[in-house]
Amino acid sequence: MRPLIYSDDVIEAMVNAMCGDKVSAYDKNVYREALHGLVRLGQAEQLLSMQLDFNKMTNGSVMRYGRH
């Protein structure tokens, strides 16, 4: 079985591949944080899409977050 690749590992590999030793630690950190932001945005979009699909499948009949 292949091990999972986590986004932190991929981001770190991308930072190292793109920046190498030619940029400052500050610039690497800015690039790293920008990539983390993109990952979080992608996760939020995926969650929203899953929620919308769930609502379509249940015709909105299931109460959201336990509220009545």
Buried (B, 14 or more C-beta within 10 A) or exposed (E): EEEEEEBEEEBBEEBEEEBEEEEEEEEBEEBBEEBEEEEEEEEEEEEEEEEEEEEEEEEEEEEEEEEE
